[in-house]
Amino acid sequence: MTSASLSLRSPDQQLTEEEVLVVGASTADGEVTVRGSLGASFGTEIEAALEASLEAVGFGGKKDEFVRLPAPAGVAAKTVAVVGLGTAEPDLETLRYAAGVAGRRATGSAPVVLDFGVETPAELEAVAEGAGLGSYDYTDYRGTGTSSEEPVTPRRLEVVHGALAAEDAATALERARISVEAVELVRDLVNVPALDLYPSNYADRVQGLVEGLPVEVAVWDEEQLVAQGFGGIAGVGQGSTRPPRLVKVSYHPAAAEKHIALVGKGITFDTGGLSLKPPVSMIGMKYDMAGSATVLAAVLAAARLDLPVRLTAWLCLAENMPSGVAIRPGDVLTIRGGRTVEVLNTDAEGRLVMADGLVAASEEKPDAIIDVATLTGAAVVALGNRYTAAMGDEGLVDQVLQAADAAGEKIWPMPLPEELRPLLASDIADIANVKPGNTAGGMLVAGVFLKDFVGKDDAGVTIPWAHLDIAGPAQNKDGGYGYTVKGPTGVTVRTLLRLAEAFSRA
């Protein structure tokens, strides 16, 4: 993984001829307005000259617009780059998005100075976060001599902190850095080929990642999974020569009054099992563990932020492979707690491992459970590649949506219709994992299935639960946009962090 280092820059510090200055600019009625401290630092004449140059080249201020210009006379910089901020006063997401464009597009080894005229700690955090996220580039598998000597993204990003107090600016930058590192962890893990990331060494990696943090890890191997009744994870993983694991990651600060459980789907590779996927559909199935990486990263980031809220992540890890010992369509698995599932399609395996995770999470009686999974292709059909679907308890889903709005992530609420539950009736078990032949509402049917495995609190009331289907936005197959790079995105990590912060204040 390669990403730029993030640091602060005083507005009084002079630019050098080795640096690239990036500013934001908006347009209104054909006039360009630069946002930043150019005028204060170099004089209004230089700022006016830059705005005139932008108008001359037809700069429209649109999203993802990025223009390089020669540095105006009197500005000692290698070049000046301008990013579009739209036609209105930019909000936090606009600043985050534009800074992400700068992080992606300001390529090369030259240090990049971002001057977006930030006035509040929240604005500085948004700019630093966006720039850091946009600068991500995964290089671990590039062979010697096959890459350009010039880095794809900048090596160093400095954010001009304006008139903010040094302590406030430093706090905002550290929050941004922790958020960026959490998303980068997800991107890194998802990028690793399945040959090199499988349940047992994934669990080992988790042990290494928590070093130095107030976080505990527990791991169930294949024998313990069978002995303790985790039939979904054990069953899905039994067809592989690389056996399954369940990993529990616990952050429990003394001051915590609320407890959120997070359950993540961790299918390190999904062939579909004996219900084998077509070859083209199998490409990219190393991404099927993105949910587990997401919940892991959220817990580690919360620990780094020292949030006063208890978080427990359950990583349900298995490799879904066909073999002589793999589960067959028609087999019955017993999920943790005793409920039985007739497996009518082995390619609907994610819900089987998640069922175990939901039951295990429920046993601790948390205040809320949120699961994250690349669960259904139907979610992509319904919402495309940029929206996450949210289902479950209405109140908790609303809280998730508020957190997503604060993070700038797109999540859309979806129903869990009661009339879909009869579709999952089984002749011999408590529930079937699919309705063979049914093509309607596949995303919703999967959510209805998971709902059956959410437990009750000590008062006998169902624990608030939300299901996030990230099948579409977990992977960006097209070109980058804003702070979203091509490849794994790390979607919903920042939403979960915002939600955890909200719970810590409740």
C-alpha positions, -999 to +999 in steps of 0.1 A: +000+000+000+012+035-008-005+067+004+007+101+011+017+113+046-005+140+060+008+170+079-001+206+087+012+237+070+012+272+084-002+299+060+029+319+068+052+293+055+066+302+021+061+279-009+091+264-027+097+257-064+095+220-056+060+221-043+026+219-060-001+243-046-037+231-048-066+255-042-103+251-046-125+274-068-162+278-073-181+295-101-212+318-102-226+337-131-195+329-152-171+343-125-145+322-108-138+326-071-107+310-056-111+297-020-078+298-001-053+322+013-037+333-020-049+368-016-038+371+020-004+355+013+005+370-020-019+399-026-053+402-043-037+410-076-022+375-078-055+359-068-073+380-094-048+369-120-053+332-112-091+337-114-088+354-148-066+325-161-092+300-150-120+319-167-099+320-198-095+283-200-132+277-193-130+264-158-165+255-147-159+246-110-176+212-115-170+181-094-139+162-103-127+191-124-089+195-120-068+221-138-031+227-137-017+261-144+017+277-143+023+294-110+014+331-112+043+356-110+052+361-074+041+325-063+071+304-058+056+270-066+062+243-092+026+246-104-008+256-092-036+231-095-073+241-090-101+218-080-138+225-086-160+233-056-193+237-074-214+268-076-224+273-040-206+277-007-189+244-001-201+221+027-179+196+044-185+168+019-178+192-010-144+200+006-137+163+013-146+154-022-125+181-038-095+173-016-099+137-027-096+148-063-064+165-054-051+134-037-058+113-068-048+137-095-018+156-081+006+128-092+043+127-089+069+130-062+065+167-055+050+177-021+014+189-024+002+219-004-036+221-001-050+255+007-087+254+007-092+283+031-103+261+060-119+281+089-130+254+113-115+221+127-143+202+109-133+217+075-096+209+081-105+173+090-127+170+059-099+183+036-072+161+052-095+130+052-104+135+015-069+141+004-056+111+023-083+088+010-077+100-026-040+094-024-043+057-018-024+034-043-019-004-038+016-014-049+023-046-030+021-069-061+038-047-086+069-064-099+104-048-100+109-026-130+072-027-141+062+006-124+069+041-134+096+058-113+071+086-106+046+076-079+009+075-090-002+096-061+017+123-041+041+112-013+034+141+010+003+162+015+003+193+037-029+210+047-028+248+053-046+253+086-054+290+082-061+309+114-069+277+134-051+273+167-023+248+165-039+224+190-073+224+173-056+219+139-035+190+152-065+173+168-085+176+135-055+162+115-051+132+138-088+124+135-085+125+098-054+104+098-070+077+119-100+076+096-079+074+065-058+046+080-090+026+088-102+029+053-067+020+040-067-011+061-099-024+045-085-016+010-053-033+018-069-065+031-094-067+002-067-062-024-047-092-012-053-122-035-071-151-020-040-172-025-024-151+002-053-143+024-074-171+039-091-177+072-063-189+094-037-163+083-063-136+082-069-144+119-031-142+124-030-108+108-057-095+131-036-106+161-007-084+147-029-054+139-042-050+175-007-048+190-003-017+212-041-011+213-065-017+242-082-045+221-086-082+228-088-110+202-103-144+204-102-170+176-122-202+171-106-228+149-125-254+129-127-279+157-139-253+182-165-241+157-180-275+154-178-282+191-195-250+200-223-252+174-212-227+148-226-248+120-229-221+094-193-211+094-181-247+098-204-259+070-195-233+045-158-237+052-156-275+052-152-278+014-118-260+015-084-273+024-080-240+043-104-243+073-127-216+086-123-193+116-144-170+138-125-140+151-139-118+179-123-084+183-132-066+215-127-030+226-142-023+260-131+010+276-139+015+313-160+046+306-182+028+281-220+028+288-232+016+254-222-016+235-224-020+197-218-054+181-205-055+145-208-086+124-188-089+092-190-114+063-155-128+057-157-151+027-120-149+016-129-165-017-163-174-031-165-200-059-202-206-051-193-240-037-210-269-055-236-243-068-206-231-088-204-196-102-197-190-139-160-182-145-166-145-151-187-142-120-159-157-099-135-129-108-133-104-080-146-128-054-116-121-031-137-090-023-163-111-005-145-106+028-149-068+027-175-068+054-152-085+079-124-060+071-148-031+076-159-041+111-124-049+121-111-015+109-140+003+127-131-012+160-094-005+157-100+031+147-124+036+176-097+023+199-072+047+184-097+076+189-102+064+225-140+065+220-159+058+253-181+031+237-178-006+237-174-023+203-172-059+195-165-072+160-173-107+149-154-117+117-170-148+101-142-162+080-145-191+055-135-200+020-164-213-001-149-241-023-163-272-041-149-305-032-158-340-022-164-328+014-182-296+006-218-291+017-244-300-009-277-284-019-303-301+004-279-304+033-291-291+067-268-270+089-274-262+126-266-226+134-253-215+168-282-216+192-299-246+175-319-232+146-315-253+114-311-242+078-317-262+047-291-252+022-308-251-012-280-230-029-244-232-017-237-199-034-259-182-008-233-189+018-227-154+032-260-155+051-250-188+066-218-176+082-235-143+092-263-162+110-237-177+133-222-142+139-255-126+146-264-153+172-230-150+189-233-112+189-268-114+204-256-136+233-237-106+247-269-085+248-255-054+231-274-022+227-273-026+189-261-050+163-249-039+128-238-064+102-219-055+071-217-078+041-212-080+003-243-101+005-263-100-027-259-092-064-296-081-061-284-051-041-263-040-071-294-044-094-315-024-070-291+004-060-262+004-084-226+006-074-225+037-052-253+031-027-253+008+003-286-007+013-297-005+050-324-027+064-336-036+099-348-018+130-362+016+119-347+036+147-313+021+143-314+025+105-322+062+110-291+065+132-270+048+106-283+072+079-275+102+101-240+089+106-236+082+069-247+118+061-221+132+084-194+109+068-205+117+033-214+081+025-245+071+005-268+047+023-304+041+013-331+025+035-349-006+023-378-025+038-379-060+052-414-071+040-431-097+062-446-114+033-412-126+021-406-148+051-428-177+038-406-179+007-379-193+030-401-221+044-383-255+044-399-289+043-374-304+068-356-275+086-365-243+104-357-221+074-342-224+039-314-202+028-330-193-006-362-198-025-351-216-057-363-199-088-373-167-071-359-136-088-378-109-070-364-089-041-333-110-036-316-084-014-347-081+008-351-119+011-315-121+023-322-095+049-354-113+060-333-145+065-308-127+087-335-112+108-344-147+121-310-149+139-311-116+158-316-123+195-334-106+223-323-086+253-328-095+289-363-080+287-372-103+259-372-075+233-355-080+200-321-062+200-320-033+175-303-045+144-293-030+110-281-049+080-258-031+055-255-047+021-223-032+005-222-055-025-223-025-049-201+002-034-175-021-018-157-022-051-152+006-076-147-011-109-145+021-129-122+051-127-117+071-095-140+099-084-136+123-055-118+105-028-128+071-041-101+052-059-105+023-083-107-010-065-119-017-030-133+014-014-136+008+024-172+019+023-191+023+056-160+023+078-164+061+084-201+057+089-196+031+116-170+054+133-195+083+133-222+060+147-199+049+174-192+085+183-229+092+184-235+062+208-206+074+230-224+107+235-259+092+241 
